[in-house]
Amino acid sequence: MSYYEKSLKLHSENRGKLEVICKVPLETKEDLSVAYTPGVAQPCKEIKADRKKIYEYTTKGNTVAVITDGSAVLGLGNIGSEAAVPVMEGKAVLFKRFAGIDALPICVRTQDSKEFIDIVSNICATFGGINLEDISAPRCFEIEEELQKRLDIPVFHDDQHGTAIVVMAALINALKLVGKKLEDVKITVSGSGAAGTAIIKILLSSGAKNIIVSDIHGILNREDKGITGNRIELAKITNNGLLKGGLSEAIKGADVFIGVSASGIVSTEMIESMNRDAIVFAMANPEPEIYPAEAKKGGAVIVGTGRSDFPNQINNVLAFPGIFRGALDAGAKRITEGMKMAAAFALSNTIKDEELSEEYIIPDIFHPGISYVVAKAVRKAWEEENNG
């Protein structure tokens, strides 16, 4: 069976991937009286008197909401809230498996940004963090920004920042392996949505100077009067040479290709036009922009995808469990830029220089304790920023 067939069978046989487990005994009337009425009234009174005690008497400090409107799910697009449930369940399973965090999938039946923000704001009492998931750009930028203003718990759009953090970690090691520096290389990014935008910003903040962005409309150029939305901002901070054309022109002479766009849009010939020792991160899901074998045929030295069945999986599962674990442990109220960079370096530094190879530039999610390595770095970054 294919992975798709196996997945369908797994979901059908188990009726999804989650269940709720009771943490306390409920075998006697005494148990019931302590866990529920009348005993439960006392922690309620304590929390009413001091809201901070909710972290002491409830699961809030270890619970994250995985929330979507179903508008940009995987590579499937706007498939709606019901169809998004399997993915949100999947994210919740990853939180539990890799960071011991209890996460709940919440799929909201609205794609009105204001209504979505209001809904999330009004259910946040239960949660210690909000993981926004699979929300289309540019709405995702407004939603994340407004929610973080309203709430006193971390709000993190994983498609943006989780992806950017793992790309940054993988690129640090890939450039080290081929002997190039971030500030010297030409980087072509395919995709100007949530992930593409966050990747570009973290690269620029880390010292990249030559980034070309191409999307379905072609290369972003600040002189183009027809660009709108977040693409205007991206055009202002990229393509300093005012290059024009499409993806073929954008990728020519590039040292690095980063794809967060659509499957099959990169050819072997395009890879051949890149600079020597080319690095290719083709991360469209579930099918990449170009498969590793074809990229290697075109001369790419290092190839990564978003898939687990190829070497160098560049996937945000390496980031978000540890980031939230660290943020929750630190009692952080937000995820800062410093925390994101700390996570990226924690991931890249997991692999020693002598271990680096063309097929091993980023640790596997099953690398022992990787989420807790990230969590430790993230917690330290928050504490240094707020207590230093």
Secondary structure, 3 states (H helix, E strand, C coil): CCHHHHHHHHHHHHCCCCCCCCCCCCCCHHHHHHHCCCCCHHHHHHHHHCHHHHHHHCCHHHEEEEEECCCCECCCECCCHHHHHHHHHHHHHHHHHHHCCEEEEEECCCCCHHHHHHHHHHCHHHCCEEEECCCCCCHHHHHHHHHHHHCCCCEEEHHHHHHHHHHHHHHHHHHHHHCCCCCCCEEEEECCCHHHHHHHHHHHHCCCCEEEEEECCEECCCCCCCCCCHHHHHHHHCCCCCCCCCHHHHHCCCCEEEECCCCCCCCHHHHHCCCCCEEEEECCCCCCCCCHHHHHHCCEEEEEECCCCCCCECCHHHCHHHHHHHHHHHCCCCCCHHHHHHHHHHHHHCCCHHHCECCECCCCCCCCCHHHHHHHHHHHHHHHHHHC
